[in-house]
Amino acid sequence: SLKNRFNIDARIHQELISIDRDNKTVRIRDNVANTEYVQSYDKLVLAIGANPILPPVPGISLHGIFSLRSIPDVDHIQEWILTHDVKHAVVIGAGFIGLETAENLSQRGIHVTVIDKAKQIMPPFDQEMTMPAHEELQRIGVDLILGDGLTGFRESEDGQEVVLESGRAIAAELFILGIGVRPNLAVAKEAGLEIGSAGALKVNEFMQTSDPNIYSGGDLAEIVERVTGGDRWIPLAAAANKQARVIGMNVCGGMERFQGAQGTSIVQIGDMVLAMTGLSEKLAKQLGFDYFVSYSTAGHHAGYYPGAKDMTIKLIVEKPSGRILGAEIVGKEGVDKRIDVLSTAIAGKMTVEAITMLDLAYAPPFSSAKDPVIMAGMTAENILLGHVKVVHQVEDVPGERVQILDVRRDDEISQGMLPGAIHIPLDELRERVSELDATRPLVVYCRSGQRSYNACRMVTELGFEQVYNLSGGYLVHQMKHADPR
């Protein structure tokens, strides 16, 4: 179809061996005929992507151990499952590929264990935002082993087993490696093309390598990261497809520019969806940004309309500009819509103030009149403008005489309370404020942070000076203090 429609000569089962930049030729191996030939070029595009990481550990070549990168990889795994009566599978790597693989194996009735050397699933995310997905994996029957790395594979009485750094050994009929990929740089390096600071092939805004007649993109090349303006390796399909369009124009004489990406990504695990765009908090901190964090939780559509599902939005906001540096969302419904709005806002260098004024579509089945994105912007703007002081844990408040106030309803406290908290429902606070000491610091919390914001404003008007809202409320507190193991 490529030949008939576009007159493209697609040669499959053939492999690039080397590049002769001086003579503008490439050496190709035909893996079916087992022959090699030389092909000339005017412009060359390197789109050979990345290779799965296969750690050089003992037993890595044993049968039943697979990497997962391509459609043929899936075919081989499917065949192994059907011919070897697989009841237990071990997935090594708790990133996008590993977790999606684990979920699909679980749906086939296979017991799954996921192992990762990191102490959390989905390492690009901030840890607390992954906890609902962590719990969802446990709900669907997936075992998690975190903070324990791979040392090798070996034969055992039960067949084969993986051995971990702790000495623990786990037997299974199937092992799948999903610990990441590396750009396939061997030929590019041999040809003397420049490698960038992020460890992938360096390209300019026109997607040209250090040789102007050679272009590259996708998982092989590093690109500009929009938030910081620095070079970053972002091996994601959405960015790769846009780069391909730019390259296609430019090899035909165009001067199209690729404007960068920000790592927008989304994954579904069971009923839970995680998404992120821009910088995580840990990356913003590592890069030295002056920032603050804001959490908000709201239903994905109007609460009075049946079926509303909570989503928690985390914003990383630059100080003092209010520019959004990054966003993470966890929820069950509507996460894709909101992360796309926030991704667009980041690309446009919008501030939280601008976010509060977005004109987003509203009808009860789809959203609230104040969409969760709007609410996230308002929550962050309140912090930016100094309308409320926030803390992320009670221990952030100096001194030993800190009071903790829980303003949830009576029926909510059965879900748990912070140790030592005084419980006064928000609607009773004005009449019972005398039960609090106005001379002592006060940390206020509710379920998600909205009622406690109102309580903070109320008691401040009543003469309290050291008042702090617990950001994200009891929901985020539980996410932060959940055991990741």
Secondary structure, 3 states (H helix, E strand, C coil): CHHHHHCCCCCCCEEEEEEECCCCEEEEEECCCCEEEEEECCCEEECCCEEECCCCCCCCCCCCEEECCCHHHHHHHHHHHHHCCCCEEEEECCCHHHHHHHHHHHHCCCEEEEEECCCCCCCCCCHHHHHHHHHHHHHCCCEEEECCCEEEEEEECCEEEEEECCCCEEEECEEEECCCEEECCHHHHHCCCCECCCCCECCCCCCECCCCCEEECHHHECEEECCCCCEECCCCHHHHHHHHHHHHHHHCCCCCCCCCECCCEEEEECCEEEEEEECCHHHHHHCCCCEEEEEEEEECCCCCCCCCCEEEEEEEEECCCCEEEEEEEEECCCHHHHHHHHHHHHHCCCEHHHHHCCCCCCCCCCCCCCCHHHHHHHHHHHHHCCCCCEECCHHHCCCCCCEEEECCCHHHHHHCCCCCCEECCHHHHHHHHHHCCCCCCEEEECCCCHHHHHHHHHHHHCCCCCEEEECCHHHHHHHHHCCCC
